[in-house]
Amino acid sequence: MTTTGATTTGTPTIPAADPAADPAPGTEQSHDQEQEQEQEQAHGRAARLRSALGSLAARPGLLLAVLYLALILAWTLLPSLFAGEDPLRTNPAASLTPPGAEHWFGTDNLGRDLFTRVVHGTRTSITAALIAVSLSLVAGTVLGVLSGYLGGWVDQTLMRFVEVLIVIPGLLLSLAVVSILGFGVTNVAIAVGISGIPGFARVIRAEVLRIKSSVYFQAAVTSGTRTPVILARHVLPNASQPVLVLAALEIGGAVLSVSALSFLGYGAAPPAPELGAMVAQGRDYISTAWWLTTFPGLAIALIVLSANRVGRALERTGAQ
């Protein structure tokens, strides 16, 4: 009994394992893999950023275009931050004042600060151009997807309609549409947007036809995937890049078309500031007050050139 008791008493006690203190090997490996993936993603983002900055530094023209468009975007979003005066406030005593320290771009025939009006006019022109390009993109995408995906008589009918629109010069088509809709910035934007639909429709149709011949598209159709799912997962994402590049290229053309229609008197009604209308108003004083047409016209030209420069860069990047 004594021996048995001694043996029982001397048996060592094994402590219970603490899961928190000793995690499973699989958990540690999974955590390490997640950290490695996060580090790789961070390095990838940093590398892409360095590559983009290096590309901009190597091409000063593109850098200037990007900086100018960034300034224009800031003018569009926060015009009062750059020009605190009221663009409609008149001061006849200071009419036709040349550019100087007090009025950077001078004043117009009613004494209104021209820099303030250019900033607010840029906002109007850019907003109208964005509306126009958005309308062209959405409507052109719908027509192109329906035409390319359905094919047959639908393709034939829609493409004949698009070809009719292509035959008509864009500005003449915009003039015809805005004559029907009436005057105003919104109607001008709609008219310019309608004239841009054919380009987007043709591009998206070509992309849809290319995607339809791909292996992954055929596999999705064979597996019985529904048409809306195929369009959302396979067609639209893979066709978006050239369409977005075209949209970037069309911004400059839309600004030019909106300004041209406003120059002809179809856009913003006086005294609202708009770049094309300001050029039209200043032509009567071109021999005595050159700044009335120079600065609004220069703003239009720089927007168009910068947008085209950035769009071409995006096009080359997409092609690579």
SULVENFEN-V603001 format. One record per residue. PSI is psi as a letter, one per 20 degrees, with the letter a starting at -180 (none if undefined). Layout:
PSI
PSI
This chain:
g
g
g
g
h
h
g
g
h
j
p
q
p
o
q
q
q
o
h
h
h
n
q
q
h
h
g
g
g
g
g
g
g
g
g
g
g
g
g
g
g
g
h
g
g
h
g
h
g
h
g
g
h
h
g
g
h
i
n
h
g
h
g
h
g
g
g
g
h
h
g
h
g
g
g
g
h
m
h
h
h
h
n
i
r
p
i
i
p
q
n
h
h
k
q
k
p
r
p
a
h
g
o
g
j
a
r
a
i
j
j
p
p
h
g
g
h
g
g
h
h
g
g
g
g
g
g
h
g
h
g
g
h
g
g
g
g
g
g
h
g
g
g
g
g
g
g
h
g
h
a
b
h
g
g
g
g
h
h
h
g
g
h
g
h
h
h
p
q
g
h
h
g
g
g
g
g
h
h
g
h
r
r
q
g
g
h
g
g
g
g
h
g
h
h
i
g
g
g
h
g
g
g
h
g
h
h
g
h
g
h
h
j
r
g
h
g
h
h
g
g
h
i
j
p
q
g
h
g
g
g
h
h
g
f
g
h
i
j
h
g
h
g
h
g
h
g
h
h
i
g
g
h
g
g
g
g
g
h
g
h
h
h
i
j
i
c
p
q
q
j
p
p
p
g
g
h
h
g
g
h
i
h
i
k
h
h
h
m
h
h
h
h
g
g
g
h
h
g
g
g
h
g
g
g
g
g
h
g
g
g
h
g
h
g
h
g
h
h
none
